[in-house]
Amino acid sequence: MTAATAPLPTSAWRQYYALTKPRVVQLIVFCALIGMVLAVPGVPSLAELMLGLWACVGIWLVAGAAAAFNCLVEKTIDSKMKRTAWRPTAKGELSDRQALLFSAVLCALGSAVLYVLVNPLTMWLTFATFVGYAIIYTVILKPLTPQNIVIGGASGAMPPVLGWAAMTGQVGPEALILFLIIFLWTPPHFWALALYRVEDYRKSGLPMLPVTHGNEFTRLQILLYTIVLMASCLMPFVYGMSSWLYLVAAVLLSIGFIGYAVALYRAYSDELARKTFRFSLIHLSALFAALLLDHYIF
């Protein structure tokens, strides 16, 4: 291979940026933003906008720190899986010391932003989420039990709670409803991915549900969770957080998710599992977008 055709080395900042799992963090910040917006009746003031901006920055930094720590802990596992083998820690492009220092700096900066510019409650809740994901889930639960996604899903469901706490200084029942929706959405979302990536997980040694209990059992669990998830998606309307606009969106999106789960349970294919996984992302994003739209229209 000549110098003209040799691939250029990845720049250091791109390697560090990759450690933060940008797409995952974007979804986290989006869900936190939904919590912020719903916590403020009507159009937010300039002061509230600035508060929300600093909250997003702080949450992004701490979430990025948790992702970087996850990449460090799972570098050996990541190197065995096609989906994650490209990560800088898995390829050895960044050392353990570099990844750990990067994670620590992001966590410290994010925590400082939240404590000083938002409020202490949001800082402590965000830090607890960091510990829950980076240590309790990544280090303890993930290699120990096939229920890792279910239990660890509590950390992933926290963003709306963080957003609500940032704007109000407390955790209201509305925030807990949003938490419940994401908590119940997480297992069918990740298990759909695990179904068509089962060989990767088997090689990695992680006890994901399709590896420990098989394809059919996992598909049944996905179906059951989507049904329970639909009930939780109706709670914002039942509680009075939203109106008919959100209700229609929630019903249609939930029926769509259940439809994919039913089709997947009846006749499995990797392609259908991929489509189910992709739709799960659409489901959550569109559901919260509808909640946001409903908030401002009604």
Long-range contacts (C-beta under 8 A, 24 or more apart in sequence): 10-88, 10-93, 15-88, 15-93, 15-94, 16-68, 16-88, 16-94, 16-102, 18-86, 18-87, 18-88, 19-64, 19-67, 19-68, 19-71, 19-87, 19-88, 19-89, 19-94, 19-99, 19-102, 19-103, 20-63, 20-64, 20-65, 20-67, 20-68, 20-106, 21-64, 21-67, 21-70, 21-71, 24-63, 24-67, 25-60, 25-63, 25-64, 25-67, 27-281, 27-284, 27-285, 28-59, 28-60, 28-63, 28-156, 28-159, 29-56, 29-59, 29-60, 29-63, 29-159, 30-159, 30-285, 30-288, 31-159, 31-160, 31-163, 31-178, 31-182, 31-284, 31-288, 32-56, 32-59, 32-159, 32-160, 32-162, 32-163, 32-166, 33-163, 34-160, 34-163, 34-178, 34-288, 34-291, 34-292, 35-159, 35-160, 35-161, 35-162, 35-163, 35-164, 35-166, 35-167, 35-175, 35-178, 36-163, 36-164, 36-166, 36-167, 37-163, 37-292, 37-295, 38-160, 38-164, 38-174, 38-178, 38-241, 38-291, 38-292, 38-295, 39-163, 39-164, 39-166, 39-167, 39-168, 39-172, 39-174, 39-175, 40-167, 43-296, 48-167, 51-117, 51-118, 51-166, 51-167, 52-163, 52-166, 52-167, 54-113, 54-114, 54-117, 54-118, 55-114, 55-118, 55-122, 55-162, 55-163, 55-166, 55-167, 57-110, 57-113, 58-110, 58-111, 58-113, 58-114, 58-117, 58-118, 58-122, 58-123, 58-126, 59-110, 59-114, 59-126, 59-159, 59-162, 59-163, 59-166, 60-110, 61-106, 61-107, 61-109, 61-110, 61-113, 62-106, 62-107, 62-110, 62-111, 62-114, 62-126, 62-127, 62-129, 62-130, 63-110, 63-130, 64-106, 64-110, 65-102, 65-103, 65-104, 65-105, 65-106, 65-107, 65-110, 65-130, 65-134, 66-103, 66-107, 66-129, 66-130, 66-133, 66-134, 68-99, 68-102, 68-103, 68-106, 69-99, 69-100, 69-103, 69-134, 69-138, 70-133, 70-134, 70-138, 71-99, 72-96, 72-99, 72-100, 72-103, 73-134, 73-138, 73-139, 74-138, 74-142, 77-204, 77-205, 77-206, 80-200, 80-203, 80-204, 81-197, 81-200, 81-201, 81-203, 81-204, 82-200, 83-197, 83-200, 103-134, 114-166, 118-166, 119-165, 119-166, 119-169, 121-165, 121-169, 121-170, 121-171, 122-162, 122-165, 122-166, 125-158, 125-161, 125-162, 125-165, 125-171, 126-158, 126-162, 129-155, 129-158, 129-162, 132-158, 142-206, 143-205, 143-206, 143-207, 144-207, 145-207, 146-207, 146-208, 146-209, 146-211, 146-212, 146-213, 147-209, 148-206, 148-207, 148-208, 149-186, 149-187, 149-190, 149-191, 149-208, 149-209, 150-186, 150-187, 153-182, 153-183, 153-186, 153-187, 154-183, 156-182, 156-183, 156-186, 157-181, 157-182, 157-183, 157-186, 173-239, 174-236, 174-239, 174-241, 177-232, 177-235, 177-236, 177-239, 177-241, 178-236, 180-232, 180-235, 181-229, 181-232, 181-233, 181-235, 181-287, 182-284, 184-225, 184-228, 184-229, 184-232, 185-229, 185-280, 185-283, 185-284, 187-221, 187-222, 187-225, 188-221, 188-222, 188-225, 188-226, 188-229, 188-257, 188-261, 188-276, 188-280, 189-277, 189-280, 189-281, 189-284, 191-218, 191-221, 191-222, 192-222, 192-264, 192-273, 192-274, 192-276, 192-277, 192-280, 193-273, 193-277, 194-218, 195-219, 195-264, 195-268, 195-270, 195-273, 196-270, 196-273, 196-274, 196-277, 215-268, 216-268, 219-261, 219-264, 219-265, 219-268, 220-265, 222-261, 222-264, 222-265, 222-276, 223-258, 223-261, 223-262, 223-264, 223-265, 226-254, 226-257, 226-258, 226-260, 226-261, 227-258, 229-254, 229-257, 230-254, 230-255, 230-257, 230-258, 233-287, 236-291, 241-291, 242-291, 242-294, 242-295, 242-298, 243-294, 243-297, 243-298, 245-290, 245-293, 245-294, 245-297, 245-298, 246-290, 246-291, 246-293, 246-294, 249-286, 249-287, 249-290, 249-294, 250-287, 250-290, 253-282, 253-283, 253-286, 253-287, 253-290, 254-283, 256-283, 257-283
